[in-house]
Amino acid sequence: MDDFYQRFKGTLEQGHSFPSNYTFKFIVPAEQSNIAKIHTIFEKANASFSSRDSRNGKYASITVNALVNDADDVIIYYRQVAAIHGVMLL
């Protein structure tokens, strides 16, 4: 997994100017506790959130727009969210 994040960091640094707003997208089982965990992770980032439930209500798609200082910030957020059981990072 570390190799993935190293490659991803290189891609971020080539394709983005920092600091900037970055859009994170996740799919999680539609349990309020999962959604609350994501909100908690981005709590200090003054982020904006939008979400949408799947057709059958089993999953929720969450979009987070947050100001990040550099590629390391992006990776830190992704690693924290990846620790939530059942989350899919997009």
GUDOPA-636405 format. One record per residue (C-alpha): y negated, z, x negated. Coordinates in steps of 0.2 Angstrom, whole numbers, plus 2048, in hexadecimal, padded with zeros to 3 digits. Layout:
YZX;...
This chain:
800800800;7F48037F2;7F67F17EC;7F07EC7FD;7E17F77FD;7DC7F07EB;7DD7DE7F1;7D47E3801;7C67EB7F7;7C47DC7ED;7C37D17FC;7B67DD804;7AB7DD7F4;7AB7CA7F4;7A87C7806;79C7D580B;78B7DC805;78A7EF805;7847FA80C;7877F181D;78E7F382E;7A17F082E;7AB7ED83E;7BC7F683E;7C97F284B;7D87FC850;7E67FC85D;7ED80D862;7F981486F;7ED81887D;7EE82B87C;7DD83487C;7E283E86C;7E482E862;7D3827868;7CB838864;7D2838852;7CA82784F;7B982E856;7BB83D84B;7BE83383B;7AE82983E;7A4838845;798839836;795826834;78A825844;79681784A;79680E85A;7A780C863;7AE801870;7C0801878;7CA7F7884;7DB7FC88B;7EA7F088B;7EF7E889B;7FD7F489D;7F3803897;7FF807889;7F380387B;7E0803878;7D67F886D;7C8801864;7BA7F885A;7AF80384F;79F7FD847;799809839;78D80882A;79780881A;79080A808;79D8007FF;7AF7F9800;7B680A7FC;7AE81280C;7B7804816;7C880880D;7C681B810;7C3818823;7D280D824;7DD81981B;7D8827826;7DB81E836;7EC81782F;7F282982F;7F1829842;803827849;805816851;7F480E84C;7F37FC848;7E57F783C;7DD7E683F;
